[in-house]
């Protein structure tokens, strides 16, 4: 039996049996290595170490820590107040505020669930008070959370850059085009949905003075993305160094200026960061072993050949890749999916002549859409806890925004200039 097929079969059986993804990857790899692919078992720790021994991966715990500190420090209120000054007067403006605030928070945390927790926990109750259908409020909070891993910095982009061995900074730049497009589409849906449901306007048009005061109130929060992203794109420091500096900035600001952090919160945040980071790196370590065995079984070459037998047309192959990744995103964690499937799909992307930054954006957006689709749907579960709705009702509320996100994916797939315009300004 083909090694790759057996590996995938065992893996999916273990996933169906509710074995955690990291253990399913490692167990499937070990069983295949022992039974049909006789190699020294020393290869297991060697490959796992290879998968995590990357300097760029150190950025992950730093960005997780920033997100947790910002969330525990209750900084989302100032972001929401600022966004409301710009769009709060429009019908459906509070839902649009949720989108804009999620963009701001995404530029700090790089995490979808953290964005939903920080922004949704404030905006969902507020929207309900102001006449919004709770399904609408919960749906937009969950959908806006997808901007967290797309607007840079992004944990998924860091992992993709490490696996594909391309510039993480260039991927971050590509994320702006994708993030702005998705935010724009979500805002358009909010407007028409609010008009249809006759949601009342919640704010008057803000004066220049009011906008200025809101910016001043949010100055410390806005400083984080300016320092992190400005430092990266200005060539002052690497994404990993940016994460460390951003975490230090957040702690200093939280303790001495906003007084929103104390030693207990910081210790709890560090422990939570260690827990989440260990889980991510454990998945990556096992996924690296899994991917190495897939490569040994010539799975990338066979998948590429199979897709080319279906059609040699580039647009058809891209549809098939999107369908595969959308399905994968519904059942497999994004980080594991990147580590497993990118080595398989990378040769196909190169054969199609795709720019790998553009391909990275396609992969990330596909897997982020998985945050909104059952059974995995991590954003849905966070939105459930923030809103008090049932999981089924939350899924109903997110459907219009999910359709919008898929339309954005199609646009991004076939108009690469949206993803590449900003990177091309920096990289000739």
C-alpha positions as CSV (number, residue, x, y, z in Angstrom):
1,X,0.0,0.0,0.0
2,X,1.2,3.5,-0.8
3,X,2.9,5.2,2.2
4,X,1.2,8.5,1.7
5,X,-2.3,7.0,1.3
6,X,-1.8,4.8,4.4
7,X,-0.5,7.8,6.4
8,X,-3.5,9.9,5.5
9,X,-5.9,7.0,6.2
10,X,-4.6,6.4,9.7
11,X,-4.5,10.2,10.4
12,X,-8.1,10.8,9.4
13,X,-9.3,7.7,11.3
14,X,-7.6,9.1,14.4
15,X,-9.1,12.6,13.9
16,X,-12.6,11.0,13.5
17,X,-11.9,9.2,16.8
18,X,-11.4,12.7,18.4
19,X,-7.6,12.2,19.0
20,X,-6.1,15.7,19.3
21,X,-4.4,16.8,16.0
22,X,-0.9,16.9,17.3
23,X,-1.1,13.3,18.7
24,X,-2.9,12.1,15.6
25,X,-0.1,13.4,13.4
26,X,2.6,11.9,15.6
27,X,0.9,8.5,16.1
28,X,0.0,8.1,12.4
29,X,3.6,8.9,11.5
30,X,5.1,6.5,14.1
31,X,2.8,3.6,13.1
32,X,3.7,4.0,9.4
33,X,7.4,4.3,10.3
34,X,7.3,1.1,12.3
35,X,5.1,-1.0,10.1
36,X,5.7,-0.3,6.4
37,X,8.6,2.2,6.2
38,X,11.4,0.6,8.1
39,X,13.7,3.4,9.2
40,X,15.5,4.1,12.5
41,X,13.1,5.5,15.1
42,X,15.8,8.1,15.8
43,X,14.3,9.9,12.8
44,X,11.2,10.7,14.8
45,X,12.9,13.2,17.3
46,X,15.2,14.4,14.6
47,X,12.4,15.4,12.2
48,X,10.4,16.9,15.1
49,X,13.4,19.1,16.1
50,X,14.0,20.1,12.5
51,X,10.4,21.3,12.3
52,X,10.6,23.6,15.3
53,X,14.3,24.7,15.1
54,X,13.5,27.9,13.2
55,X,14.3,31.4,14.5
56,X,11.2,32.9,12.9
57,X,9.0,30.6,15.1
58,X,10.1,32.5,18.2
59,X,7.8,35.3,17.0
60,X,4.7,33.1,17.7
61,X,4.8,33.2,21.5
62,X,5.6,36.9,21.5
63,X,2.6,37.8,19.3
64,X,0.4,35.5,21.4
65,X,1.6,37.2,24.6
66,X,0.8,40.7,23.1
67,X,-2.8,39.5,22.2
68,X,-3.4,38.1,25.6
69,X,-2.0,41.1,27.5
70,X,-4.1,43.4,25.3
71,X,-7.2,41.3,25.9
72,X,-6.7,41.1,29.7
73,X,-5.9,44.8,29.8
74,X,-9.3,45.6,28.4
75,X,-7.9,47.7,25.6
76,X,-10.6,46.9,23.1
77,X,-12.9,49.6,24.5
78,X,-10.7,52.4,23.2
79,X,-10.4,50.8,19.8
80,X,-14.2,50.5,19.6
81,X,-14.7,54.1,20.7
82,X,-12.2,55.2,18.0
83,X,-13.8,53.2,15.2
84,X,-17.3,54.5,16.2
85,X,-16.2,58.0,15.6
86,X,-15.6,57.2,11.9
87,X,-18.6,55.0,11.0
88,X,-20.9,55.0,14.0
89,X,-23.3,57.4,12.4
90,X,-24.0,55.1,9.4
91,X,-26.9,52.7,9.5
92,X,-25.3,49.4,10.7
93,X,-22.5,51.6,12.0
94,X,-21.9,49.6,15.2
95,X,-21.5,46.4,13.2
96,X,-19.0,48.3,11.0
97,X,-17.2,49.4,14.2
98,X,-16.9,45.7,15.1
99,X,-15.1,45.2,11.7
100,X,-12.8,48.2,12.1
101,X,-11.9,47.4,15.7
102,X,-11.1,43.8,14.7
103,X,-8.7,45.2,12.1
104,X,-7.0,47.3,14.7
105,X,-6.8,44.4,17.2
106,X,-5.7,42.0,14.4
107,X,-2.7,44.4,13.8
108,X,-1.7,43.7,17.4
109,X,-2.5,40.0,18.1
110,X,-2.5,38.0,14.8
111,X,-5.1,35.6,16.2
112,X,-8.7,35.1,15.1
113,X,-10.2,33.7,18.4
114,X,-8.4,36.4,20.5
115,X,-9.9,39.1,18.2
116,X,-13.4,37.7,18.6
117,X,-13.0,37.4,22.4
118,X,-11.6,41.0,22.8
119,X,-13.9,42.8,20.3
120,X,-17.0,40.6,20.3
121,X,-17.3,40.5,24.1
122,X,-17.9,44.3,24.0
123,X,-19.7,44.8,20.7
124,X,-22.2,41.9,20.8
125,X,-24.0,43.1,24.0
126,X,-23.8,46.7,22.8
127,X,-25.3,45.9,19.4
128,X,-28.1,43.9,21.2
129,X,-28.9,46.9,23.3
130,X,-29.1,49.2,20.3
131,X,-31.7,47.2,18.3
132,X,-29.5,44.7,16.4
133,X,-30.7,41.2,16.0
134,X,-28.5,39.0,18.2
135,X,-27.8,36.6,15.3
136,X,-26.6,39.6,13.2
137,X,-24.4,40.9,16.1
138,X,-22.9,37.5,16.8
139,X,-22.3,36.7,13.1
140,X,-20.4,39.8,12.4
141,X,-18.3,39.5,15.5
142,X,-17.2,35.9,14.5
143,X,-16.7,36.9,10.9
144,X,-14.7,40.1,11.7
145,X,-12.4,37.9,13.9
146,X,-11.1,36.3,10.7
147,X,-9.2,39.6,10.1
148,X,-7.0,38.8,13.0
149,X,-4.8,36.2,11.2
150,X,-5.0,38.1,7.9
151,X,-4.1,41.7,8.9
152,X,-0.4,41.5,9.8
153,X,1.2,40.4,12.0
154,X,-0.2,36.9,11.4
155,X,0.7,33.7,13.1
156,X,-0.5,31.6,10.1
157,X,1.7,33.7,7.8
158,X,4.7,33.2,10.0
159,X,4.2,29.4,9.8
160,X,3.6,29.5,6.0
161,X,6.8,31.6,5.5
162,X,8.8,29.1,7.6
163,X,7.4,26.0,5.7
164,X,7.6,27.6,2.2
165,X,10.9,29.3,3.0
166,X,9.8,32.7,1.7
167,X,9.9,36.2,3.2
168,X,7.5,36.6,6.1
169,X,7.7,40.4,5.8
170,X,6.5,40.1,2.2
171,X,3.7,37.9,3.3
172,X,2.7,40.4,6.0
173,X,2.6,43.2,3.3
174,X,0.4,41.0,1.1
175,X,-2.0,40.5,4.0
176,X,-3.0,44.2,3.9
177,X,-4.6,43.9,0.5
178,X,-6.5,40.8,1.5
179,X,-7.5,42.2,4.9
180,X,-8.8,45.5,3.4
181,X,-10.8,43.6,0.8
182,X,-12.5,41.3,3.3
183,X,-13.2,44.2,5.7
184,X,-14.7,46.2,2.9
185,X,-17.0,43.3,1.9
186,X,-18.1,42.7,5.5
187,X,-18.9,46.4,5.9
188,X,-21.0,46.4,2.7
189,X,-22.9,43.3,4.0
190,X,-23.4,45.1,7.4
191,X,-24.9,48.1,5.6
192,X,-27.4,46.2,3.5
193,X,-28.3,43.8,6.3
194,X,-28.9,46.7,8.7
195,X,-31.0,48.5,6.2
196,X,-33.1,45.3,5.6
197,X,-33.6,44.8,9.3
198,X,-34.2,48.6,9.9
199,X,-31.5,48.8,12.5
200,X,-31.5,52.4,14.0
201,X,-28.5,54.7,13.6
202,X,-26.6,54.7,16.9
203,X,-24.3,57.7,16.6
204,X,-24.3,61.3,15.2
205,X,-21.5,62.4,12.9
206,X,-18.4,63.0,15.0
207,X,-16.6,66.4,15.0
208,X,-12.9,66.8,14.3
209,X,-12.4,67.4,18.0
210,X,-14.2,64.2,19.0
211,X,-12.2,62.2,16.6
212,X,-9.0,63.8,17.9
213,X,-10.0,63.0,21.5
214,X,-10.7,59.3,20.5
215,X,-7.3,59.0,18.8
216,X,-5.6,60.5,21.8
217,X,-7.5,58.1,24.2
218,X,-6.3,55.2,22.0
219,X,-2.8,56.5,21.5
220,X,-1.0,53.8,23.5
221,X,-3.0,51.0,21.8
222,X,-2.3,52.4,18.4
223,X,1.4,52.7,19.2
224,X,1.7,48.9,19.3
225,X,1.0,48.2,15.6
226,X,2.9,51.3,14.6
227,X,6.1,50.1,16.4
228,X,5.7,46.4,15.4
229,X,4.8,46.9,11.7
230,X,6.8,50.1,11.2
231,X,9.9,48.4,12.6
232,X,9.4,45.4,10.4
233,X,8.8,47.3,7.1
234,X,11.4,49.9,7.9
235,X,14.0,47.2,8.2
236,X,14.8,48.1,11.8
237,X,14.1,44.6,13.1
238,X,12.9,41.1,12.0
239,X,9.3,39.8,12.7
240,X,10.7,37.8,15.7
241,X,12.4,40.9,17.2
242,X,9.3,42.9,16.5
243,X,7.3,40.4,18.6
244,X,9.7,40.8,21.5
245,X,9.7,44.6,21.3
246,X,5.9,44.6,21.0
247,X,5.5,42.5,24.1
248,X,7.9,44.7,26.1
249,X,6.0,47.8,24.9
250,X,2.6,46.3,25.9
251,X,3.9,45.5,29.4
252,X,5.5,48.9,29.9
253,X,2.4,50.8,28.7
254,X,0.0,48.5,30.6
255,X,1.9,48.9,33.9
256,X,3.0,52.5,33.9
257,X,0.6,54.4,31.6
258,X,-2.8,52.8,31.3
259,X,-2.5,51.0,34.6
260,X,-4.5,48.1,33.1
261,X,-1.8,45.4,33.9
262,X,-0.3,44.2,37.1
263,X,2.1,41.4,38.1
264,X,-0.6,38.8,38.5
265,X,-2.1,39.5,35.0
266,X,1.3,39.4,33.4
267,X,2.2,36.1,35.1
268,X,-1.2,34.6,34.1
269,X,-0.6,35.9,30.5
270,X,2.9,34.4,30.3
271,X,1.6,31.0,31.6
272,X,-1.3,31.1,29.1
273,X,1.2,32.0,26.3
274,X,3.4,29.1,27.3
275,X,0.5,26.7,27.1
276,X,-0.7,27.9,23.7
277,X,2.8,28.1,22.2
278,X,3.6,24.6,23.4
279,X,0.5,23.3,21.7
280,X,1.3,25.1,18.5
281,X,5.0,23.9,18.4
282,X,3.9,20.4,19.3
283,X,1.6,20.3,16.3
284,X,4.3,21.7,14.1
285,X,6.9,19.2,15.3
286,X,4.6,16.3,14.6
287,X,3.3,17.8,11.3
288,X,6.9,18.1,10.1
289,X,7.5,14.4,10.7
290,X,4.2,13.7,8.9
291,X,5.1,15.9,6.0
292,X,8.5,14.3,5.7
293,X,6.9,10.9,5.4
294,X,4.4,12.3,2.9
295,X,7.4,13.5,0.8
296,X,9.1,10.1,1.1
297,X,5.9,8.5,-0.3
298,X,6.1,11.0,-3.2
299,X,2.7,12.4,-2.3
300,X,3.4,15.9,-3.6
301,X,4.4,14.6,-7.0
302,X,1.4,12.2,-7.2
303,X,-1.1,14.9,-6.1
304,X,0.4,17.3,-8.7
305,X,0.1,14.7,-11.4
306,X,-3.4,13.9,-10.4
307,X,-4.6,17.5,-10.5
308,X,-3.0,18.0,-13.9
309,X,-4.8,15.0,-15.3
310,X,-8.1,16.7,-14.3
311,X,-7.2,19.8,-16.2
312,X,-4.1,21.7,-17.3
313,X,-6.0,25.0,-17.0
314,X,-4.6,27.2,-14.3
315,X,-8.0,28.5,-13.2
316,X,-9.4,25.0,-12.8
317,X,-6.5,23.9,-10.7
318,X,-6.8,26.9,-8.5
319,X,-10.5,26.0,-7.9
320,X,-9.5,22.5,-6.9
321,X,-6.8,23.8,-4.5
322,X,-9.4,26.2,-3.0
323,X,-12.0,23.4,-2.5
324,X,-9.3,21.1,-1.0
325,X,-8.2,23.8,1.5
326,X,-11.7,24.9,2.4
327,X,-12.5,21.3,3.3
328,X,-9.3,20.9,5.2
329,X,-10.0,24.1,7.1
330,X,-13.2,22.7,8.5
331,X,-11.6,19.8,10.3
332,X,-7.9,20.6,10.8
333,X,-6.2,23.4,12.7
334,X,-4.7,26.1,10.5
335,X,-1.2,25.6,11.7
336,X,-1.3,21.9,11.2
337,X,-2.9,22.3,7.8
338,X,-0.2,24.7,6.6
339,X,2.6,22.3,7.8
340,X,1.0,19.3,6.2
341,X,-0.5,20.6,2.9
342,X,1.8,23.4,1.9
343,X,4.7,21.0,1.1
344,X,2.2,19.0,-1.0
345,X,0.7,22.0,-2.9
346,X,3.9,24.1,-3.2
347,X,5.2,22.2,-6.3
348,X,1.8,22.7,-8.0
349,X,1.9,26.4,-7.2
350,X,5.3,26.6,-8.7
351,X,4.3,24.6,-11.8
352,X,1.4,27.0,-12.3
353,X,3.8,30.0,-12.1
354,X,2.1,31.5,-9.0
355,X,3.9,34.1,-7.0
356,X,4.5,32.3,-3.7
357,X,3.4,35.4,-1.7
358,X,0.1,35.4,-3.6
359,X,-0.1,31.6,-3.0
360,X,0.5,32.2,0.7
361,X,-2.4,34.7,0.9
362,X,-4.7,32.2,-0.9
363,X,-3.7,29.4,1.6
364,X,-4.1,31.7,4.7
365,X,-7.5,33.1,3.6
366,X,-8.8,29.6,2.8
367,X,-7.8,28.3,6.3
368,X,-9.1,31.4,8.0
369,X,-12.5,30.8,6.5
370,X,-12.3,27.4,8.3
371,X,-12.6,29.5,11.5
372,X,-16.2,30.1,10.5
373,X,-17.2,26.6,9.4
374,X,-18.2,23.7,11.6
375,X,-17.1,21.3,13.0
376,X,-13.7,23.1,13.8
377,X,-14.9,26.7,13.6
378,X,-12.9,28.1,16.5
379,X,-14.3,31.7,16.0
380,X,-17.8,30.3,16.3
381,X,-17.2,28.7,19.7
382,X,-15.7,31.9,21.0
383,X,-18.7,33.9,19.6
384,X,-21.0,31.4,21.3
385,X,-19.4,32.1,24.7
386,X,-19.5,35.9,24.1
387,X,-23.2,36.0,23.0
388,X,-24.9,33.2,24.9
389,X,-26.5,31.9,21.6
390,X,-26.5,28.2,20.7
391,X,-23.9,27.0,18.3
392,X,-26.5,26.3,15.7
393,X,-27.9,29.9,15.9
394,X,-24.4,31.3,15.7
395,X,-23.7,29.3,12.5
396,X,-27.0,30.8,11.0
397,X,-25.9,34.3,12.0
398,X,-22.5,33.9,10.3
399,X,-23.7,32.5,6.9
400,X,-24.1,35.9,5.1
401,X,-20.6,36.9,6.1
402,X,-19.2,33.5,5.3
403,X,-20.6,33.8,1.8
404,X,-18.9,37.2,1.6
405,X,-15.6,35.8,2.7
406,X,-15.7,33.1,0.0
407,X,-16.4,35.7,-2.6
408,X,-13.3,37.6,-1.4
409,X,-11.3,34.4,-1.6
410,X,-12.4,34.0,-5.3
411,X,-11.4,37.6,-6.0
412,X,-8.0,37.2,-4.3
413,X,-7.3,34.0,-6.1
414,X,-7.8,35.4,-9.6
415,X,-6.7,39.0,-9.1
416,X,-3.2,38.5,-7.7
417,X,-2.4,42.3,-7.8
418,X,-4.7,42.8,-4.7
419,X,-2.2,40.7,-2.7
420,X,0.9,41.8,-4.5
421,X,0.4,45.5,-5.0
422,X,1.9,46.6,-1.6
423,X,4.7,44.0,-1.5
424,X,5.7,45.1,-5.0
425,X,6.2,48.7,-3.7
426,X,8.9,47.4,-1.3
427,X,10.3,44.5,-3.3
428,X,11.2,45.1,-7.0
